[in-house]
Amino acid sequence: MAIETGTFAHTLEQIDAAVDAVPSKASQSDLDSLEAVVNGKQDALTIDPIPESGSDNVVRSGGIVNWVYGTTPNTINNGDDLNDYYTPGTYRAASGSIAATLYNCPTASGFRLEVVSTISAASSGYQIQRLYPNNSEGEFFMRRRLGAASGNWGDWYRFAGTVVQPINVPDRAQLTSIGLTDSINMAEEEETEIER
């Protein structure tokens, strides 16, 4: 398939006439170089078609997502505890049905979790978890923990536009919606023991 590059403001004859009119202002070698560039231009740009499937198609094979995030995310499984995710990397809960089974999770929708670490020794530094819900309109959640082996994860904070809101997440989150005010609508919970 060929795509035309369009029309040009000047013809080659007009450019040649301009080159001949200014010999005293430029060296002949500069003019020869300019003429070679103009005469060597392509008349059409050729683009190969995008493959319908397979690894050659970066859009369909996840290449764009992997390029943006740097890697293919690890899978978060049903019933996992986000407190256990401290190895730096990216993780993914594919759907809300998985998110609803997770412990210490601030959202009821599928999401991507990013874990970043500045820890250089067992007793120094900190880690950050950033959680990006699939259904968000620019909102994300973040929390941190100090120290590698002994630190506990802090509270989640919700970032939405200009709002930064602390989120109190029960052991297993059953969030139904989060408004832009300072309240969180929680699903009614029955008092039952949750076994791990």
C-alpha positions as CSV (number, residue, x, y, z in Angstrom):
1,M,0.0,0.0,0.0
2,A,1.4,3.4,-0.9
3,I,0.5,6.7,0.8
4,E,1.0,9.8,-1.1
5,T,3.0,12.4,0.8
6,G,1.0,15.2,-0.8
7,T,1.9,18.2,-3.1
8,F,4.8,20.4,-2.6
9,A,4.8,24.2,-2.6
10,H,7.6,24.4,-5.3
11,T,8.4,22.4,-8.4
12,L,11.9,21.1,-9.1
13,E,12.2,23.8,-11.8
14,Q,11.4,26.5,-9.3
15,I,14.0,25.2,-6.9
16,D,16.6,25.0,-9.7
17,A,15.8,28.6,-10.6
18,A,16.2,29.7,-6.9
19,V,19.5,27.8,-6.7
20,D,20.8,29.5,-9.8
21,A,19.8,32.9,-8.5
22,V,21.8,32.8,-5.3
23,P,25.3,31.5,-6.2
24,S,27.0,34.4,-4.5
25,K,25.4,33.7,-1.1
26,A,26.2,30.0,-0.8
27,S,29.1,27.8,-1.9
28,Q,28.5,25.5,-4.9
29,S,29.0,22.4,-2.7
30,D,26.2,23.6,-0.4
31,L,23.9,24.1,-3.4
32,D,24.9,20.7,-4.9
33,S,24.0,19.1,-1.5
34,L,20.7,20.8,-1.3
35,E,19.8,19.8,-4.9
36,A,20.8,16.2,-4.2
37,V,18.5,16.1,-1.2
38,V,15.6,17.6,-3.2
39,N,16.1,15.4,-6.2
40,G,16.4,12.3,-4.0
41,K,13.1,12.8,-2.3
42,Q,10.6,9.9,-2.3
43,D,7.4,10.4,-4.1
44,A,5.5,7.9,-2.0
45,L,5.8,6.4,1.5
46,T,5.3,2.7,1.8
47,I,3.9,1.1,5.0
48,D,3.6,-2.6,5.5
49,P,0.2,-3.8,6.6
50,I,-0.2,-4.7,10.3
51,P,-0.4,-8.5,10.8
52,E,-3.8,-9.7,11.9
53,S,-2.4,-11.8,14.8
54,G,0.7,-13.2,16.3
55,S,3.7,-11.6,18.0
56,D,4.4,-9.3,15.0
57,N,1.3,-7.3,15.9
58,V,2.4,-5.3,18.9
59,V,-1.1,-4.0,19.6
60,R,-2.8,-7.4,19.7
61,S,0.0,-9.2,21.4
62,G,0.2,-6.8,24.3
63,G,3.4,-5.1,23.1
64,I,2.1,-1.6,23.6
65,V,0.9,-2.4,27.2
66,N,4.2,-4.1,27.9
67,W,6.2,-1.2,26.5
68,V,4.3,1.3,28.6
69,Y,4.6,-0.7,31.9
70,G,7.9,-2.3,31.0
71,T,6.9,-5.9,31.5
72,T,4.0,-8.4,31.3
73,P,2.3,-8.2,34.7
74,N,2.2,-11.1,37.1
75,T,-1.3,-12.5,37.9
76,I,-3.0,-11.8,41.2
77,N,-5.1,-14.9,42.2
78,N,-8.4,-15.3,44.0
79,G,-8.0,-14.9,47.8
80,D,-4.5,-13.3,47.7
81,D,-3.6,-10.7,50.3
82,L,-2.1,-7.5,48.9
83,N,0.0,-7.2,52.1
84,D,2.0,-10.1,50.6
85,Y,2.9,-8.2,47.5
86,Y,6.3,-6.6,48.3
87,T,8.4,-7.9,45.4
88,P,9.0,-5.0,43.0
89,G,7.1,-5.4,39.8
90,T,3.7,-5.1,38.2
91,Y,0.7,-7.4,39.0
92,R,-2.8,-7.6,37.6
93,A,-6.2,-8.6,38.9
94,A,-8.1,-9.1,35.7
95,S,-11.6,-8.5,37.0
96,G,-13.8,-7.3,39.8
97,S,-14.7,-10.9,40.6
98,I,-11.1,-11.5,41.6
99,A,-10.7,-8.1,43.4
100,A,-13.8,-9.0,45.5
101,T,-11.9,-12.0,47.0
102,L,-8.7,-10.2,47.8
103,Y,-7.6,-9.1,51.3
104,N,-6.5,-5.5,51.9
105,C,-7.7,-4.3,48.5
106,P,-9.2,-0.8,48.2
107,T,-11.3,-1.4,45.1
108,A,-13.9,-3.8,43.8
109,S,-12.9,-3.6,40.2
110,G,-10.0,-5.3,38.3
111,F,-6.8,-3.4,38.6
112,R,-3.0,-3.2,37.9
113,L,-0.7,-3.1,41.0
114,E,2.8,-1.6,40.8
115,V,5.2,-2.3,43.6
116,V,8.3,0.0,43.9
117,S,11.1,-0.5,46.4
118,T,13.9,1.8,47.7
119,I,15.0,-0.8,50.2
120,S,18.7,-1.4,50.0
121,A,19.0,-3.3,53.3
122,A,16.7,-5.2,55.5
123,S,16.2,-2.3,57.9
124,S,16.2,0.7,55.7
125,G,14.2,2.3,52.9
126,Y,10.5,1.9,52.0
127,Q,8.2,0.4,49.5
128,I,5.2,1.8,47.7
129,Q,2.2,0.0,46.2
130,R,0.2,2.0,43.5
131,L,-3.0,0.4,42.4
132,Y,-4.7,1.6,39.2
133,P,-8.4,0.4,38.9
134,N,-9.5,-0.7,35.4
135,N,-12.7,1.4,35.6
136,S,-11.1,4.6,37.0
137,E,-11.2,8.0,35.4
138,G,-7.7,9.0,36.5
139,E,-8.0,7.8,40.1
140,F,-5.5,5.5,41.8
141,F,-4.6,4.3,45.2
142,M,-1.3,4.3,47.0
143,R,0.3,3.1,50.3
144,R,3.7,2.5,51.6
145,R,5.6,0.4,54.1
146,L,8.9,1.2,56.0
147,G,11.6,-1.4,56.4
148,A,11.9,-4.7,54.5
149,A,11.3,-7.5,56.9
150,S,9.6,-5.8,59.8
151,G,7.5,-3.0,58.3
152,N,3.7,-3.2,57.9
153,W,1.8,-1.6,55.0
154,G,0.2,1.7,55.9
155,D,-3.3,2.8,55.0
156,W,-4.4,3.2,51.4
157,Y,-4.8,6.7,50.0
158,R,-7.1,7.5,47.1
159,F,-6.0,10.1,44.6
160,A,-8.8,11.4,42.3
161,G,-8.2,14.7,40.6
162,T,-7.5,17.2,43.4
163,V,-8.8,14.9,46.1
164,V,-6.5,12.9,48.3
165,Q,-8.5,10.7,50.6
166,P,-7.4,8.1,53.2
167,I,-9.2,4.8,52.8
168,N,-9.9,2.5,55.7
169,V,-10.0,-0.9,54.1
170,P,-11.4,-3.8,56.1
171,D,-9.5,-7.1,56.0
172,R,-11.4,-8.1,52.9
173,A,-12.7,-5.2,51.0
174,Q,-16.3,-5.3,49.8
175,L,-16.5,-1.8,48.3
176,T,-19.5,-1.1,46.1
177,S,-18.6,2.5,45.1
178,I,-16.4,5.4,46.1
179,G,-17.7,8.9,45.9
180,L,-15.8,12.1,45.5
181,T,-16.8,13.2,49.0
182,D,-15.2,12.1,52.2
183,S,-17.5,9.1,52.5
184,I,-17.2,5.5,51.3
185,N,-20.2,3.4,50.6
186,M,-19.5,0.0,51.9
187,A,-21.6,-3.1,51.2
188,E,-23.4,-4.3,54.3
189,E,-21.3,-7.0,56.0
190,E,-22.6,-9.8,58.0
191,E,-20.6,-10.7,61.0
192,T,-19.0,-13.9,59.9
193,E,-15.5,-15.2,60.5
194,I,-13.3,-15.1,57.4
195,E,-10.9,-18.0,57.2
196,R,-7.6,-17.7,55.4
